[in-house]
Amino acid sequence: MDLYLVRHAETFGNTGADDSADPVLTQRGHTQANLLAERLASVPFDAIFCSPLLRAVETAQAVLSRQKRPIPVELLPELMEHQPVPDYCGLPTEKLREVCPTAVYPDRHALPQETDEIALDRARYAIRYVREKCPEGTVLLVAHGQFNTYLLLAAMGLPKPAQFNFSQRNACVDRILFLPDGRVKAKLVNDVSHLPEELWT
């Protein structure tokens, strides 16, 4: 499997203008998402999995809009940000489909508060789930800045060192290859070469 993991584009939560559970993208965030979509337009994704939080769904839709065919976007609560808001699992599916018409949400549920170990277990589940659903394809995951560290560690079979995080800029690209012989290769981490420096956030 060829796995592309991206962080959502900039939100009003990132700028400090909105401290709600589910802020939307800023205008700069929409520009970042569109440049991300342009970069990934030539990658023929077989499947897209996305956090059900609106900022991730908006980013996933930007990428999907540049794909050559419609692809269902499966909303996966296990991709929500680290230490999720209790009892919150996103807007109603109908509202999310107004943003991303191909969104499907087969297992809507909220997540509990979590420790580092619980978050890493959640990331391991998400990676396993995606690999089982699309073992040999090219897959896009759209998630969050803090939780992407856990997803990268889970993909590479690594523990979570204390006080360690992978830097993840808004709309960055990580790329992980799962090889047939069982090896895993990190091809890209926090790559923002598609963004001009003034859009790095």
C-alpha positions as CSV (number, residue, x, y, z in Angstrom):
1,M,0.0,0.0,0.0
2,D,1.1,3.5,-0.8
3,L,-0.2,5.7,2.0
4,Y,-0.5,9.5,1.8
5,L,-1.2,11.1,5.1
6,V,-2.0,14.8,5.2
7,R,-2.8,17.3,7.8
8,H,-5.8,19.5,7.2
9,A,-5.3,23.1,6.0
10,E,-5.3,26.1,8.3
11,T,-8.4,26.8,10.4
12,F,-9.7,29.6,12.5
13,G,-8.8,27.4,15.4
14,N,-5.2,27.5,14.3
15,T,-5.2,31.3,14.2
16,G,-6.9,31.5,17.7
17,A,-10.1,33.1,16.3
18,D,-12.3,30.1,17.0
19,D,-11.9,27.8,20.0
20,S,-14.9,25.6,19.2
21,A,-14.6,21.8,18.6
22,D,-15.1,22.1,14.9
23,P,-13.7,25.3,13.3
24,V,-13.7,25.8,9.5
25,L,-10.8,26.6,7.2
26,T,-9.6,30.2,6.9
27,Q,-9.2,31.7,3.4
28,R,-5.5,30.9,3.7
29,G,-6.5,27.4,4.6
30,H,-8.6,27.1,1.4
31,T,-5.6,28.3,-0.6
32,Q,-3.4,25.7,1.1
33,A,-6.0,23.0,0.4
34,N,-6.3,23.9,-3.2
35,L,-2.5,23.8,-3.7
36,L,-2.4,20.5,-1.9
37,A,-5.1,19.2,-4.3
38,E,-3.1,20.5,-7.3
39,R,-0.1,18.6,-6.0
40,L,-2.0,15.4,-5.6
41,A,-4.1,15.6,-8.7
42,S,-1.8,13.2,-10.6
43,V,-2.0,10.6,-7.8
44,P,-4.9,8.1,-8.6
45,F,-6.3,7.4,-5.1
46,D,-8.1,4.1,-4.7
47,A,-9.6,5.1,-1.3
48,I,-9.9,8.2,0.9
49,F,-10.3,8.1,4.7
50,C,-10.9,11.2,6.7
51,S,-11.5,12.5,10.2
52,P,-15.1,13.5,10.5
53,L,-14.1,17.0,11.8
54,L,-15.1,19.7,9.3
55,R,-11.6,21.0,8.7
56,A,-10.4,17.6,7.6
57,V,-13.5,17.1,5.4
58,E,-13.0,20.4,3.7
59,T,-9.4,19.5,3.0
60,A,-10.4,16.0,1.7
61,Q,-13.0,17.6,-0.6
62,A,-10.4,19.9,-2.1
63,V,-8.2,17.0,-3.0
64,L,-11.1,14.9,-4.2
65,S,-12.2,17.8,-6.5
66,R,-9.0,17.3,-8.5
67,Q,-9.3,13.5,-8.9
68,K,-10.3,12.1,-12.2
69,R,-13.2,10.1,-10.7
70,P,-15.5,10.3,-7.7
71,I,-14.2,8.4,-4.7
72,P,-16.2,7.7,-1.5
73,V,-14.6,9.5,1.4
74,E,-15.0,7.3,4.5
75,L,-15.3,9.3,7.7
76,L,-13.4,7.4,10.4
77,P,-13.7,8.7,14.0
78,E,-10.3,7.0,14.8
79,L,-8.6,9.8,12.7
80,M,-9.9,12.6,15.0
81,E,-7.4,14.8,16.7
82,H,-5.6,13.6,19.9
83,Q,-7.5,14.2,23.1
84,P,-10.8,14.6,21.2
85,V,-13.7,16.6,22.6
86,P,-15.8,14.2,24.7
87,D,-19.1,13.1,23.1
88,Y,-18.4,14.9,19.8
89,C,-18.1,13.0,16.6
90,G,-18.7,15.7,14.0
91,L,-21.6,17.5,12.4
92,P,-24.6,15.4,11.2
93,T,-23.7,13.3,8.1
94,E,-26.1,15.3,5.9
95,K,-24.3,18.5,6.8
96,L,-20.9,16.9,6.1
97,R,-22.2,15.8,2.7
98,E,-23.0,19.4,1.9
99,V,-19.2,19.9,2.0
100,C,-18.2,16.5,0.6
101,P,-21.0,14.9,-1.4
102,T,-19.3,11.4,-1.5
103,A,-18.8,11.3,2.3
104,V,-19.9,8.1,4.1
105,Y,-20.0,7.7,7.8
106,P,-20.6,4.0,8.5
107,D,-19.6,3.9,12.2
108,R,-20.3,7.3,13.9
109,H,-19.1,7.3,17.4
110,A,-17.4,9.7,19.8
111,L,-14.0,8.9,21.4
112,P,-13.0,9.0,25.1
113,Q,-10.2,11.2,26.6
114,E,-6.9,9.4,26.1
115,T,-3.4,9.0,27.2
116,D,-0.4,8.7,24.8
117,E,-0.7,5.0,24.9
118,I,-4.4,5.0,24.1
119,A,-3.9,7.4,21.3
120,L,-1.2,5.2,19.8
121,D,-3.5,2.2,20.1
122,R,-6.1,4.2,18.2
123,A,-3.6,5.0,15.5
124,R,-2.6,1.4,15.2
125,Y,-6.3,0.4,14.8
126,A,-6.7,3.1,12.1
127,I,-3.7,2.0,10.1
128,R,-4.7,-1.7,10.4
129,Y,-8.3,-0.9,9.3
130,V,-7.1,1.0,6.3
131,R,-4.6,-1.6,5.3
132,E,-7.2,-4.3,5.5
133,K,-9.7,-2.4,3.4
134,C,-7.1,-1.4,0.7
135,P,-4.0,-3.6,1.1
136,E,-2.4,-2.9,-2.3
137,G,-3.8,0.4,-3.4
138,T,-3.0,4.1,-3.1
139,V,-4.7,5.6,-0.1
140,L,-5.2,9.1,1.3
141,L,-5.7,9.8,5.0
142,V,-6.7,13.3,6.1
143,A,-6.2,13.8,9.8
144,H,-4.7,16.3,12.3
145,G,-1.4,17.8,13.4
146,Q,-1.0,16.1,16.8
147,F,-2.6,12.8,15.8
148,N,-0.5,12.5,12.7
149,T,2.5,11.7,14.9
150,Y,0.7,8.7,16.3
151,L,-0.4,7.6,12.8
152,L,3.2,7.9,11.5
153,L,4.6,5.9,14.5
154,A,1.9,3.3,14.1
155,A,2.5,2.9,10.4
156,M,6.2,2.4,11.1
157,G,5.7,0.1,14.1
158,L,7.4,2.5,16.5
159,P,6.6,3.4,20.2
160,K,5.8,6.9,21.2
161,P,8.9,8.5,22.9
162,A,8.1,10.9,25.7
163,Q,7.9,14.6,24.6
164,F,8.3,13.6,20.9
165,N,6.2,14.8,17.9
166,F,6.7,14.9,14.2
167,S,6.3,18.5,13.0
168,Q,3.2,18.7,10.8
169,R,2.4,22.0,9.0
170,N,-1.1,22.7,7.8
171,A,-1.7,20.8,4.4
172,C,1.6,18.9,4.7
173,V,2.2,15.6,3.0
174,D,3.6,12.4,4.6
175,R,4.0,9.3,2.5
176,I,4.6,5.8,3.7
177,L,5.1,2.7,1.6
178,F,4.2,-0.7,2.9
179,L,6.3,-3.1,0.8
180,P,5.3,-6.7,0.0
181,D,8.2,-8.1,1.9
182,G,6.9,-6.5,5.1
183,R,9.3,-3.5,5.2
184,V,7.9,0.0,5.7
185,K,9.5,3.1,4.1
186,A,8.9,6.7,5.1
187,K,9.2,8.5,1.8
188,L,8.0,12.0,2.9
189,V,7.3,13.6,6.3
190,N,5.9,17.1,6.7
191,D,6.5,18.0,3.1
192,V,5.1,21.4,2.1
193,S,7.0,21.9,-1.2
194,H,3.7,22.6,-2.8
195,L,3.2,25.7,-0.7
196,P,5.0,29.0,-1.0
197,E,6.8,29.9,2.2
198,E,4.4,32.6,3.1
199,L,1.7,29.9,3.3
200,W,3.6,27.8,5.8
201,T,1.5,27.6,9.0
